[in-house]
Amino acid sequence: MEALDRCGGGRDDAAAEAEAGKPVKVVLYIDFICPVCLRFEETYNEALTSLRNEGKITMEYRPLGFLDRQSSTNYSSRSANAAACVADTAPDKYGEYVNVLFENQPAEGGAGLSDDKLKSLASDIGADINSCVDDKTFRPYVKYSTELAANTGITGTPTVFIDGKQWDGATDLNAEIQAAIDAKA
């Protein structure tokens, strides 16, 4: 498999290794306007979702505002805020909303989806985030998370950790995750 380019670069010390016998912990740092993140999702989402549904892994998406400069309206932070709103108000809809945001990914360099569109996409899957988006409830959290990621060495998205070990993007992610699962068996 070819090396996965990033919207930036990447490194992190923050992801902790999961305990033996527990599901493998997969942490994904993403940006909803990042075209490489979209390609990552198209390539790996189905396999990751299947492993999650089987209880073999846990998946934690950490949306960042890295690419705000690639949008005239800070779309990265606005969409990350909307995703946090869904996680807060309808956590069972979060994974579906992440998928919807990638399915509706705008091109870099434009305004991105409007707040009204972010709200309607959530409404379409049964999550009411209207006041949360209007109030920018999680924008401070998004800013903090983005700064924390940058301060711990993450310089691009997607950045993926498997039980605390950063995936290099050059090897087969599915094989890396399976090796981690086998090591815990």
Buried (B, 14 or more C-beta within 10 A) or exposed (E): EEEBEBBBEBEBEBBEBBEEEEBBBBBBBBBBBBBBBBBBBEBBBEBBBEBBEEEBBBBEBBBBBBBBEBBEBBBBBBBBBBBBBBBBBBEEBBBBBBBBBBEBBBEBEEEBBEBEEBBEBBEEBEBEBBEBBEEBBBBEEBBEBBEBBEEEBBBBBBBBBBBBEBBEBEEEBBEBBBEBBEEBE
